[in-house]
Amino acid sequence: MKVRETKVLRGPNFWSIKRHKLIQLTLDLVELEHKPTDAIPGFLERLQQLLPSLHEHRCSVGKPGGFFERVKRGTWMGHVVEHIAIEIQNLAGIEVGFGQTRGTGEEGVYHMVFEYGEEEEGRYAARAAIAIAEALIAGKEYDLNSDIAEIRRLWFKEKLGPSTGSIVAEARKRNIPIMRLDNDSLVQLGYGSKLRRIEATITSHTSSLAVDVAGDKDKTKKLLQAANLPVPYGDVISDIENLKETIDLVGYPIVIKPLNGNHGKGATIDIRDWEHAACAFHRAQKYGSDIIVEKFIQGSDYRVLVVNNKFVAA
């Protein structure tokens, strides 16, 4: 098999209006065009042994085991690669299910598409599915668990964070078109005159001042304190020579973190001695020169999403 072209689809497309995230491969089966699955000795048995969960794929038969029936009767390898690409993502915990394989009009060449979770893991799933099919054809051993682990790793690396993910999930429920614009949290909602862009929980309606204040932990604490909300006692320092004096004022246990950090980067909690405090200080300074030292308070941590002054997710 040869891959002539790989396309990553990110919006309404020829294959589906609803399923925007598709990988499209143009596959040249070469000599396999004349060797459907029923002409490859032991192929079905090896496929069932390596991926028994493919039994749940109904295929055009319309019932569990339908795909295996198609393989037994004889189907082409592009169709097999499609189902493998979907299933190895399912085994990695990614809920996808759509796929199609159609001829291009040129003998032995097919367009094969399948749904993906995130772009990089989708590309990997395509390559892995072809490698798995080729190993099954040749009767070779294959390390499936390694592929599943890598797909899962890439998915977690790329997937949206909890806040952005909640907004995107709600938009999908309302049939609002979604387009991810980068590998972080920049997302487009809708098209044309209705288009809106968000980045994490920042929208085009979020003021620059609000972002600046929220990004500065000390400013945020002062505003909360002015509103009579309890905040942990602490101070901002930039030199380790001031750390011991600040700890004496605050008292163990303490938290040390960058003043302008986010997502917990560089933060160390429940520090109870000088050795760990000094290490935490140097770790925090990798993310910024100003460090906030404050009292550690035992309890649960909640991330709350508020939209239009209404609680919508946690």
C-alpha positions as CSV (number, residue, x, y, z in Angstrom):
1,M,0.0,0.0,0.0
2,K,1.1,3.5,-0.7
3,V,-0.3,6.8,0.6
4,R,-0.5,9.3,-2.2
5,E,-2.0,12.1,-0.2
6,T,-3.1,12.9,3.4
7,K,-5.6,15.7,4.1
8,V,-6.8,16.9,7.5
9,L,-10.4,18.2,7.2
10,R,-11.5,20.7,9.8
11,G,-15.0,21.8,8.7
12,P,-18.1,20.9,6.6
13,N,-16.8,18.7,3.8
14,F,-17.7,16.5,0.9
15,W,-18.0,13.4,3.2
16,S,-20.1,14.9,6.0
17,I,-21.8,18.2,7.0
18,K,-21.9,17.2,10.7
19,R,-18.5,15.4,11.1
20,H,-15.9,18.1,10.6
21,K,-12.8,16.4,11.9
22,L,-11.8,13.9,9.3
23,I,-8.5,12.5,8.0
24,Q,-8.7,11.7,4.3
25,L,-6.1,9.4,2.7
26,T,-5.7,8.7,-0.9
27,L,-4.5,5.0,-0.8
28,D,-2.9,3.1,-3.7
29,L,-3.4,-0.6,-3.0
30,V,-0.9,-1.6,-5.7
31,E,-0.9,-5.5,-5.8
32,L,-3.5,-5.7,-3.0
33,E,-6.2,-4.5,-5.4
34,H,-6.2,-8.0,-6.7
35,K,-6.0,-9.6,-3.2
36,P,-9.2,-8.9,-1.2
37,T,-9.2,-10.1,2.4
38,D,-10.7,-13.6,1.5
39,A,-7.7,-14.2,-0.7
40,I,-5.2,-13.7,2.1
41,P,-4.8,-17.0,4.1
42,G,-5.4,-16.5,7.8
43,F,-6.0,-12.7,7.6
44,L,-9.4,-12.8,9.3
45,E,-8.2,-15.0,12.2
46,R,-5.2,-12.8,12.8
47,L,-7.3,-9.6,12.7
48,Q,-9.8,-11.1,15.2
49,Q,-7.0,-12.1,17.5
50,L,-5.3,-8.7,17.5
51,L,-8.4,-6.6,17.5
52,P,-11.3,-8.6,18.9
53,S,-13.2,-5.4,19.7
54,L,-13.8,-4.9,16.0
55,H,-16.7,-7.3,16.5
56,E,-18.7,-4.2,17.6
57,H,-18.3,-2.6,14.2
58,R,-21.6,-3.3,12.3
59,C,-20.5,-2.0,8.9
60,S,-23.0,-2.3,6.1
61,V,-24.3,-5.6,7.5
62,G,-26.0,-3.6,10.3
63,K,-25.3,-5.8,13.3
64,P,-22.4,-6.6,15.7
65,G,-19.8,-8.8,13.8
66,G,-20.9,-7.2,10.5
67,F,-17.4,-6.0,9.7
68,F,-15.9,-9.4,10.3
69,E,-18.5,-10.8,8.0
70,R,-17.4,-8.4,5.3
71,V,-13.7,-9.4,5.8
72,K,-14.7,-13.1,5.6
73,R,-16.6,-12.6,2.3
74,G,-13.8,-10.4,1.0
75,T,-13.3,-6.7,1.1
76,W,-10.5,-4.4,0.1
77,M,-7.6,-3.3,2.3
78,G,-8.6,0.4,2.3
79,H,-11.8,-0.6,4.0
80,V,-9.9,-2.6,6.6
81,V,-7.5,0.3,7.3
82,E,-10.5,2.6,7.8
83,H,-12.0,0.4,10.6
84,I,-8.6,-0.2,12.2
85,A,-7.9,3.6,12.4
86,I,-11.3,4.1,14.1
87,E,-10.9,1.2,16.5
88,I,-7.4,2.0,17.8
89,Q,-8.6,5.5,18.7
90,N,-11.6,3.9,20.5
91,L,-9.2,1.7,22.5
92,A,-7.2,4.8,23.4
93,G,-10.4,6.3,24.9
94,I,-11.4,8.6,22.0
95,E,-15.0,8.4,20.9
96,V,-15.0,8.4,17.1
97,G,-17.0,6.2,14.7
98,F,-17.4,7.7,11.3
99,G,-15.5,6.3,8.3
100,Q,-15.9,5.7,4.5
101,T,-13.9,4.2,1.7
102,R,-14.7,5.0,-1.9
103,G,-12.9,4.4,-5.2
104,T,-11.4,7.4,-7.0
105,G,-12.1,6.1,-10.5
106,E,-8.5,4.9,-10.9
107,E,-8.0,1.2,-10.5
108,G,-6.6,0.3,-7.1
109,V,-6.8,3.8,-5.8
110,Y,-9.2,4.8,-3.0
111,H,-10.2,7.8,-0.9
112,M,-10.4,6.6,2.7
113,V,-11.7,8.9,5.5
114,F,-12.1,8.4,9.2
115,E,-13.0,10.6,12.2
116,Y,-10.3,11.8,14.5
117,G,-10.1,13.3,18.0
118,E,-7.2,15.7,17.6
119,E,-5.1,16.3,14.5
120,E,-1.7,14.9,15.5
121,E,-3.2,11.8,17.0
122,G,-5.4,11.3,13.9
123,R,-2.4,11.5,11.6
124,Y,-0.6,8.9,13.9
125,A,-3.7,6.7,13.8
126,A,-3.6,6.7,10.0
127,R,0.0,5.6,9.9
128,A,-0.5,3.0,12.6
129,A,-3.6,1.5,10.9
130,I,-1.6,1.0,7.7
131,A,1.3,-0.6,9.6
132,I,-1.1,-2.9,11.5
133,A,-2.8,-4.0,8.2
134,E,0.5,-4.7,6.6
135,A,1.7,-6.8,9.6
136,L,-1.5,-8.8,9.5
137,I,-1.1,-9.5,5.8
138,A,2.5,-10.7,6.4
139,G,1.6,-12.7,9.5
140,K,4.0,-10.7,11.7
141,E,3.7,-9.9,15.4
142,Y,2.6,-6.4,16.1
143,D,2.9,-4.2,19.3
144,L,-0.6,-2.8,19.4
145,N,-0.4,-1.5,23.0
146,S,2.5,0.8,22.0
147,D,0.3,2.5,19.3
148,I,-2.6,2.8,21.7
149,A,-0.4,4.5,24.3
150,E,1.1,6.9,21.8
151,I,-2.4,7.8,20.5
152,R,-3.6,8.5,24.0
153,R,-0.5,10.6,24.8
154,L,-0.9,12.7,21.6
155,W,-4.6,13.1,22.4
156,F,-4.0,14.4,25.9
157,K,-1.3,16.7,24.6
158,E,-3.6,18.3,22.1
159,K,-7.0,18.2,23.6
160,L,-8.7,21.3,24.8
161,G,-8.6,22.2,28.5
162,P,-11.6,21.9,30.8
163,S,-12.9,25.4,30.4
164,T,-12.5,25.7,26.6
165,G,-13.8,22.1,26.3
166,S,-16.9,22.9,28.2
167,I,-17.6,25.9,25.9
168,V,-17.0,23.9,22.8
169,A,-19.2,21.0,24.0
170,E,-22.1,23.4,24.7
171,A,-21.6,25.0,21.3
172,R,-21.9,21.6,19.6
173,K,-25.1,20.9,21.5
174,R,-26.5,24.1,20.0
175,N,-25.3,23.1,16.5
176,I,-22.8,26.0,16.4
177,P,-20.0,25.2,13.9
178,I,-16.6,24.8,15.7
179,M,-13.2,25.3,14.2
180,R,-9.9,25.0,16.2
181,L,-7.4,27.6,14.9
182,D,-4.2,26.5,16.7
183,N,-2.8,23.8,18.9
184,D,-3.7,25.7,22.1
185,S,-7.1,27.2,23.0
186,L,-7.9,29.5,20.1
187,V,-11.3,28.4,18.7
188,Q,-13.7,29.9,16.2
189,L,-17.5,29.6,16.8
190,G,-19.7,30.0,13.8
191,Y,-19.0,31.5,10.4
192,G,-19.4,34.8,8.5
193,S,-21.2,37.7,10.3
194,K,-22.0,35.4,13.3
195,L,-18.4,34.4,13.8
196,R,-16.9,34.7,17.3
197,R,-13.5,33.7,18.5
198,I,-12.5,32.6,22.0
199,E,-9.2,31.7,23.6
200,A,-9.7,29.5,26.6
201,T,-12.3,31.7,28.6
202,I,-11.3,35.0,26.9
203,T,-13.7,36.3,24.3
204,S,-13.8,39.3,22.1
205,H,-16.0,40.9,24.8
206,T,-13.4,40.4,27.6
207,S,-11.7,43.6,28.5
208,S,-7.9,44.0,28.5
209,L,-8.1,45.3,32.1
210,A,-9.9,42.2,33.3
211,V,-7.3,39.9,31.7
212,D,-4.5,42.0,33.2
213,V,-6.0,41.8,36.7
214,A,-6.8,38.1,36.5
215,G,-3.3,37.3,35.3
216,D,-1.8,39.0,38.4
217,K,-2.4,36.9,41.6
218,D,-1.5,39.8,43.9
219,K,-3.9,42.3,42.2
220,T,-6.7,39.7,42.2
221,K,-6.2,39.0,45.9
222,K,-6.3,42.7,46.8
223,L,-9.6,43.1,44.9
224,L,-11.1,40.1,46.5
225,Q,-10.0,41.3,49.9
226,A,-11.5,44.7,49.3
227,A,-14.8,42.9,48.6
228,N,-14.5,41.2,52.0
229,L,-13.7,37.8,50.6
230,P,-11.2,35.7,52.6
231,V,-7.8,35.3,50.9
232,P,-4.6,33.5,52.2
233,Y,-2.0,35.8,53.8
234,G,1.2,36.2,51.8
235,D,3.6,38.5,50.0
236,V,5.4,39.0,46.7
237,I,9.2,38.7,46.5
238,S,11.8,38.5,43.8
239,D,14.9,37.6,45.7
240,I,15.6,34.4,47.7
241,E,17.3,36.5,50.4
242,N,13.8,37.8,51.3
243,L,12.3,34.3,51.3
244,K,13.2,33.3,54.9
245,E,11.8,36.6,56.3
246,T,8.6,36.2,54.4
247,I,8.2,32.6,55.6
248,D,8.7,33.8,59.2
249,L,5.8,36.2,58.7
250,V,3.5,33.8,56.9
251,G,4.4,30.6,58.8
252,Y,4.5,27.0,57.5
253,P,2.9,25.3,55.6
254,I,3.2,27.6,52.6
255,V,2.6,27.8,48.9
256,I,5.2,29.2,46.5
257,K,4.2,30.0,42.9
258,P,4.9,32.5,40.1
259,L,3.0,35.8,40.4
260,N,1.7,35.6,36.8
261,G,1.6,31.9,36.2
262,N,-1.4,29.8,35.1
263,H,-2.4,26.1,35.0
264,G,-0.4,25.4,38.1
265,K,2.9,25.9,36.3
266,G,5.8,26.4,38.7
267,A,3.5,26.1,41.8
268,T,4.5,24.0,44.9
269,I,2.0,23.5,47.7
270,D,2.2,22.3,51.3
271,I,5.8,23.3,51.9
272,R,6.9,22.6,55.5
273,D,10.7,23.2,55.6
274,W,13.4,25.5,54.3
275,E,15.0,23.0,51.9
276,H,11.8,22.4,50.0
277,A,11.0,26.2,50.1
278,A,14.3,27.1,48.5
279,C,13.8,24.4,45.7
280,A,10.2,25.6,45.1
281,F,11.4,29.3,44.8
282,H,14.0,28.4,42.1
283,R,11.4,26.2,40.3
284,A,8.8,29.1,40.3
285,Q,11.4,31.6,39.0
286,K,11.7,29.5,35.8
287,Y,8.3,31.1,34.9
288,G,8.9,34.6,36.1
289,S,11.0,36.8,38.4
290,D,8.2,37.8,40.8
291,I,7.2,35.1,43.2
292,I,4.1,34.9,45.5
293,V,4.5,33.2,48.9
294,E,1.4,32.6,50.9
295,K,-0.2,30.4,53.5
296,F,-1.2,26.9,52.4
297,I,-4.9,26.2,53.2
298,Q,-6.1,22.6,53.2
299,G,-9.2,22.0,51.1
300,S,-10.7,21.2,47.7
301,D,-9.8,23.2,44.5
302,Y,-12.7,24.1,42.2
303,R,-12.5,25.5,38.7
304,V,-15.8,27.3,38.0
305,L,-16.9,28.6,34.6
306,V,-19.3,31.6,34.5
307,V,-20.9,32.9,31.3
308,N,-23.0,36.0,31.3
309,N,-23.0,36.1,35.1
310,K,-24.4,32.5,35.3
311,F,-22.6,29.4,36.6
312,V,-22.4,26.9,33.7
313,A,-19.7,24.3,34.5
314,A,-17.2,23.2,37.1
